[in-house]
Amino acid sequence: MAKIKPFEQFTQRYEQWFENHYYTYISEVEAVKKLLPSGKGIEIGVGSGRFSLPLGIKFGVEPSLKMAKISKQKGIYVIRAAAEYLPVKNRSFNFVLLVTTICFVDDLKKTFEETRRILKKGGNVVIGFIDKNSPLGRFYQKNKEKNPFYRYAQFYSTEEVVALLKNTGFGNFSFVQTVFYLPENIREVQPVKEGYGEGSFVVIKAQRIER
């Protein structure tokens, strides 16, 4: 089962996080934008559309009813489904976006296999996430039980995500990073740098490789 319980119960708290940490949120949007390809895209784990809307993505997948309703109200076409079982035709999209989604799926390998299946030849997946080895990743893990969302989360390192992407048919990797302080201490939009290992929020772009 997709981990939707906290998103159903604490919808307003989820939304309020983006208001309270506006500059962190904008920094993450800008980082994703750096690696986002052109073409027809879909966001898996679209939530309330906080990323799809500013990035111009018209399609989303979301298991939470309350989150899906918010996205639909913003004009996004939302499919109610889990990431591991996408009711989407093969090779339908030029790119797939997942932002802070991989830590909430039940089976990340299956999620990446499904992502690859719905990508067109040469298509790309773009993944934004909190690296578990970063300062923010360590903070979230240390305080998991205090947070209604992250107590359900499984955090990954960049190396772990890359290894699993390679294993499921992806290559040609690009990386950017941002969020260099804890969100409570961020008072302006953070820079976006190439690579990973410094910033807590990492974005990976990987291309579908034909086997």
C-alpha positions as CSV (number, residue, x, y, z in Angstrom):
1,M,0.0,0.0,0.0
2,A,1.2,3.5,-0.8
3,K,2.0,5.5,2.3
4,I,-0.9,7.9,1.9
5,K,-2.2,8.0,5.6
6,P,-0.2,11.1,6.7
7,F,-1.1,13.0,3.5
8,E,-4.8,12.3,4.1
9,Q,-4.7,13.2,7.8
10,F,-2.3,16.2,7.7
11,T,-3.1,17.8,4.3
12,Q,-3.1,21.3,5.7
13,R,0.2,20.8,7.6
14,Y,1.8,19.6,4.3
15,E,0.6,22.7,2.5
16,Q,1.7,25.0,5.3
17,W,5.3,23.6,5.1
18,F,5.7,25.2,1.7
19,E,4.4,28.6,3.0
20,N,6.7,28.4,6.1
21,H,9.8,27.4,4.1
22,Y,9.1,29.4,0.9
23,Y,12.8,29.9,0.0
24,T,13.6,26.3,0.4
25,Y,10.7,25.3,-1.8
26,I,11.7,27.8,-4.5
27,S,15.3,26.6,-4.4
28,E,14.0,23.0,-5.0
29,V,11.9,24.1,-7.9
30,E,14.8,25.9,-9.4
31,A,17.0,22.9,-9.0
32,V,14.5,20.6,-10.8
33,K,14.1,23.2,-13.5
34,K,17.8,23.0,-14.3
35,L,17.5,19.4,-15.4
36,L,13.9,19.2,-16.6
37,P,13.7,18.1,-20.3
38,S,11.2,19.4,-22.8
39,G,8.3,17.4,-24.1
40,K,5.3,15.7,-22.6
41,G,5.9,14.9,-18.9
42,I,4.1,13.4,-15.9
43,E,4.9,13.7,-12.2
44,I,4.6,10.6,-10.1
45,G,3.6,11.6,-6.6
46,V,2.2,14.9,-7.8
47,G,0.8,15.7,-4.4
48,S,-0.9,19.1,-4.4
49,G,0.9,20.2,-7.6
50,R,3.5,22.2,-5.8
51,F,6.1,21.3,-8.5
52,S,4.1,20.4,-11.5
53,L,2.3,23.7,-11.6
54,P,5.3,26.0,-11.7
55,L,7.1,23.6,-14.0
56,G,4.3,23.4,-16.5
57,I,3.6,19.7,-16.1
58,K,0.0,18.8,-17.0
59,F,-0.2,15.2,-15.9
60,G,0.2,13.6,-12.5
61,V,-0.1,10.3,-10.6
62,E,-1.2,10.5,-6.9
63,P,-2.6,7.8,-4.6
64,S,-3.9,10.3,-1.9
65,L,-7.5,11.5,-2.6
66,K,-7.1,14.8,-0.8
67,M,-3.8,15.6,-2.5
68,A,-5.2,14.6,-5.9
69,K,-8.2,16.9,-5.4
70,I,-6.0,19.9,-4.8
71,S,-3.9,19.2,-8.0
72,K,-7.1,18.7,-10.0
73,Q,-8.3,22.1,-8.8
74,K,-5.1,23.6,-10.2
75,G,-5.8,22.2,-13.7
76,I,-3.6,19.1,-13.5
77,Y,-4.9,15.8,-15.0
78,V,-4.4,13.4,-12.1
79,I,-4.5,9.6,-12.2
80,R,-5.2,7.9,-8.8
81,A,-2.6,5.2,-8.6
82,A,0.5,4.0,-6.8
83,A,3.9,4.4,-8.4
84,E,4.5,0.7,-8.7
85,Y,1.4,0.1,-10.8
86,L,0.8,2.8,-13.3
87,P,-2.3,2.6,-15.4
88,V,-0.4,4.3,-18.3
89,K,0.5,2.9,-21.7
90,N,4.0,2.0,-22.7
91,R,6.2,4.8,-24.0
92,S,3.7,7.5,-23.4
93,F,5.9,10.3,-22.0
94,N,9.2,12.2,-22.8
95,F,10.0,12.6,-19.1
96,V,8.8,11.4,-15.7
97,L,9.3,13.6,-12.6
98,L,9.5,12.3,-9.0
99,V,10.1,14.9,-6.3
100,T,10.3,13.8,-2.6
101,T,8.4,10.7,-3.8
102,I,10.9,7.9,-3.7
103,C,11.1,7.9,0.1
104,F,7.4,7.1,0.3
105,V,7.0,4.3,-2.2
106,D,6.8,0.7,-1.1
107,D,9.0,-0.8,-3.8
108,L,11.5,1.6,-5.4
109,K,12.8,-1.0,-7.9
110,K,9.3,-1.6,-9.2
111,T,8.7,2.2,-9.3
112,F,11.8,2.7,-11.5
113,E,10.7,-0.3,-13.8
114,E,7.3,1.3,-14.2
115,T,8.9,4.7,-14.9
116,R,11.1,3.2,-17.6
117,R,8.1,1.4,-19.1
118,I,6.1,4.6,-19.7
119,L,9.0,6.6,-21.0
120,K,9.5,7.0,-24.8
121,K,12.7,5.9,-26.4
122,G,15.4,8.2,-25.1
123,G,13.2,9.6,-22.5
124,N,14.4,10.8,-19.1
125,V,13.5,10.4,-15.4
126,V,14.1,13.4,-13.1
127,I,14.3,12.6,-9.4
128,G,14.4,15.2,-6.6
129,F,15.0,14.0,-3.1
130,I,16.7,14.5,0.3
131,D,20.0,12.6,0.3
132,K,20.1,10.5,3.5
133,N,23.8,11.3,4.1
134,S,23.2,15.1,3.9
135,P,22.8,17.3,7.0
136,L,19.0,17.6,6.3
137,G,18.7,13.9,5.6
138,R,20.5,13.0,8.9
139,F,18.2,15.5,10.7
140,Y,15.0,14.0,9.3
141,Q,16.2,10.4,10.1
142,K,17.1,11.4,13.7
143,N,13.7,13.0,14.2
144,K,11.6,10.6,12.2
145,E,9.2,9.8,15.0
146,K,8.4,13.5,15.6
147,N,7.2,14.1,12.0
148,P,3.9,12.6,10.8
149,F,5.3,12.3,7.2
150,Y,8.9,11.2,7.6
151,R,8.1,8.5,10.2
152,Y,6.9,6.5,7.2
153,A,9.8,7.4,4.9
154,Q,12.7,5.3,3.7
155,F,15.6,7.6,2.9
156,Y,18.2,6.9,0.2
157,S,21.7,8.1,-0.6
158,T,22.5,9.4,-4.1
159,E,24.7,6.4,-4.7
160,E,21.9,4.0,-3.8
161,V,19.5,5.8,-6.2
162,V,22.0,5.7,-9.0
163,A,22.8,2.0,-8.5
164,L,19.1,1.1,-8.6
165,L,18.5,3.3,-11.7
166,K,21.4,1.5,-13.5
167,N,19.9,-1.8,-12.5
168,T,16.5,-0.9,-14.0
169,G,17.8,0.4,-17.4
170,F,18.9,4.0,-17.0
171,G,22.1,5.8,-17.8
172,N,23.6,9.1,-18.9
173,F,23.3,10.7,-15.5
174,S,23.3,14.4,-14.6
175,F,23.2,15.9,-11.1
176,V,22.5,19.2,-9.4
177,Q,22.1,20.1,-5.7
178,T,20.7,22.9,-3.5
179,V,19.5,23.6,0.1
180,F,22.8,24.1,2.0
181,Y,21.3,24.8,5.4
182,L,18.4,23.5,7.4
183,P,15.1,25.0,6.0
184,E,14.5,27.0,9.2
185,N,17.7,28.9,8.6
186,I,17.2,29.7,4.9
187,R,16.2,33.3,4.3
188,E,16.8,33.6,0.5
189,V,16.8,31.4,-2.6
190,Q,19.7,29.0,-2.5
191,P,22.1,28.6,-5.4
192,V,21.9,25.5,-7.6
193,K,25.2,23.8,-8.1
194,E,26.3,20.9,-10.3
195,G,27.1,17.5,-8.7
196,Y,26.1,16.2,-5.3
197,G,27.6,15.8,-1.9
198,E,27.1,19.3,-0.6
199,G,23.5,20.2,-0.8
200,S,20.8,18.3,1.0
201,F,18.3,18.4,-2.0
202,V,19.7,16.4,-5.0
203,V,18.2,16.2,-8.4
204,I,19.2,13.3,-10.7
205,K,18.4,13.1,-14.4
206,A,18.8,9.7,-16.1
207,Q,18.0,8.5,-19.6
208,R,16.1,5.4,-20.5
209,I,18.7,3.0,-22.1
210,E,17.6,0.5,-24.7
211,R,18.7,-3.0,-23.9
